[in-house]
Amino acid sequence: MIRFNPDFLENFLAVVRKYMQLRGGLTQKDLSEQMNVGISTMSRFLNLKTSNVDEQLVANIIATLNIPLHEIIDGVEEESTENFKRLVQYYKDLKSSDQLPGDDSYKGTDAKQRTQATINVGGKKQNVSFGENILGNSQKTEITIREKLETLSPRQKAYLTDFLNLDVSDRDLIVDLGDAIFRYFRSRNVEF
């Protein structure tokens, strides 16, 4: 766990707002879309409506806005500095690998087959990507829940954390919505 100084969040958010302006006047929505994070999550974080600092979100913001570490590193406690730098580098590497079209270096036994779909939601077109792991013949086909959780991307883990923090009725609402989406795609013969 990365530890931050008590005044880190306010100073960090000032730097984030500065770089949002420097990167073309990004809005909260723009930033959340670039990071693949929910708009409400981004809004709560940027408006100081969270009780703790989410180190994953902080690192993702730094990587997305390409904020130089010297601007914010003083807010990270000294014993956490190296871990924090590694986390930021992880997100930077993740972003740079996402921006390489036609990169086939991911193919192999752990390759992912990705499919893009354009959907129309509320009159707006959105691109949605789907992917599935292709297991080699030597790998077992049934894996434990722990192993499945380890295969989640940081974005998926953040979603799962947000989901688990909801109360029961809100979780049911999300499950019902997801079920309706899956039924819709199945009725259109879209395979995942």
Secondary structure, DSSP 8 states (H G I E B T S, - for coil): ---B-TTHHHHHHHHHHHHHHHTT---HHHHHHHHT--HHHHHHHHTT--SS--HHHHHHHHHHHT--GGGTGGGB-GGGHHHHHHHHHHHHHHHHHHT-TT--TT-STT-EEEEEEEEEETTEEEEEEEEEE---TTS-S---HHHHHHT--HHHHHHHHHHHTS-HHHHHHHHHHHHHHHHHHHHTT---
